[in-house]
Amino acid sequence: MNAEEELSPGQALREVSRVDGRVRDSSRGPGWMFLIVGVATMVYWPIMLLVDGMVPAVWRLLGRR
């Protein structure tokens, strides 16, 4: 749409809906990426900080080493 065109209220609503849909579609991928990275971080750091001596013990229980 051109900024200099006159819009009727119906056309303006359709244009707003069209732009809203495009913005929504383009933000969906990065939104999922941030969600996955956030959940992975919440799992990773407690394991790294709290399970200091547990990893070798788990390997021994599994028969590796």
N, C-alpha and C positions, 0 to 999 in steps of 0.2 A: 504494500500500500504506500501511496505517496502522502507525505505529511501535508501537502497543500490541498488535497482533495477534501470535499465536504462529505461527511459521513452521516447517514441516518442513524438513529439509535440502534436499529437492528443490525446494520452493517458494522457499527462499532462493537456491538456485543459479539458478533461472529469473529471479528478481527482479534478481539481480546481472547476469545476461546481458542482461536488458531494459534496465537502466540503462546498462550498458556500450555497448550498441548506440546508444542515444539520444545519449550523450556523443560517441561516435565520429562519428555523422552530423552533429552540430552543429559539430564542430571541423574537418571536412573542407574546407569553403569557406575559412575563414581560413587554414588550412594551405597551400592552393594559392596564396592571395593572397600570403602571405609568401614562398613559394618563387619566384613569378614576379617579385615586387619585388626580391628578392635577386639573382636572375640578371640582371635588367635593370640593377641598380646595378653589378654586376660588369662589364657591357658598357659602360655609360654613362661611368663615371669614367675608365677608361683612355683612352677616346676623347677626352674633354674635356681630360685632363692631358697626354697624349703626342702628340696630333695637332694641335698649335697652328698650325703653318704649312701643314699638309697640306690643310685644308679648301678654302682658296682655290685651291690647285694642282689639286685634284680637280675643282673647278668649271671651271677653265680647260681641263683635259683633256677634259671633257665638252662643251665648246664653249659654255658659258654664261658670258657676260661678255666 
